[in-house]
């Protein structure tokens, strides 16, 4: 399992990224874009529905798992890339808040 830590601002923009393992540019881009999309969607819904943001969000996909934590100073993204994936599994994902 390989790990990436990133920090986003409250506009959903990338501030810092720390790959703690050997991760390809394609994998980094995929993780960051998925995180940005989910963060922006939650920020929009929070404003529109006048509800607080969740404390954390988990995105579980076949080849990686991302945990997004909303902190006062920014948004923390913790991603783990799963290396052992069966080729017969279908792509899919689950987002929970």
N, C-alpha and C positions, 0 to 999 in steps of 0.2 A: 504494500500500500504506500502510495506517495502522497505527500501533504503540501498544500499551498495555503498561505495566510495572506489576506488582503484587507485593505481598509477603504471604505467608500465614504463620501460625504453625504449629507442629507438631500442632495440633488441627484444622487445615484451615480456620481462620477467617481472614477478610480483615483485614490490618493496615493496609496502605497501598495506594493505587492512583494511578498516574500516567499518564493518557492523554497521550501525546506527539503526538497528532494529533486531529482532530475526529472523535469517536466518539460515537454515540448511546447513550442510557441502555440501550436494549434490547440493543445489541451488547455493552456493558460487562457487563450482567447475564448474558448468555449465556456470555461468556468466563469470568467469575468462577465461575459455577455449574459449568461443565464442568471447570474447574481444581479446584474444591473436591471434586467427585465423584471425580475420578481420584486426587487426593492422599489423600483419606480411604480409598479402596479400597486404595491401596498401603501406607498406614500400617497398616491392619487386617491385610493379608496379611503384612506384615513382622513384626508382633507374633505372629500365629497360627503362622506357619511358622518363626519364629525365624531370619529371614534379614535381611541388611542391606538398606536401601533402595537403589534404583538411584541413580546419580549424577544422571541426568536422564531425563526422559520427554518424548516428542514426541507431540502430538495433531494429526493432519493431517486436516482436514475440508474440504469443498468451498470454504467461504467464509472460513475462517481457519486459522491454524496456531499452536499454542501449544507453547512449550517450558517445561517445569517443571524447575527445578534445585534439588536439595536441598543447602542450605548449613548449616553449624553454627548460625548465628544465625537461620535462618528459611528459608522456601521462596520462591524467586524465580520469578515467572511472566512470561514474555515472549510477547506475543501479537502477531501481525501479521494484519491483516484484508485479505483480497484483494478488490480493488474490481472487477476484470474477470472476471466469472463468466458462463459460457455458460448460458443459460436451459434448455438441453436436458439438462444433466447431472443425474444422480440424486444425492440426498443420501446421504452415507455417511461413514464415518470410520475411521481407523486409529490405534491407540494402540500405541506401541512403548516398551520400557524397556531 
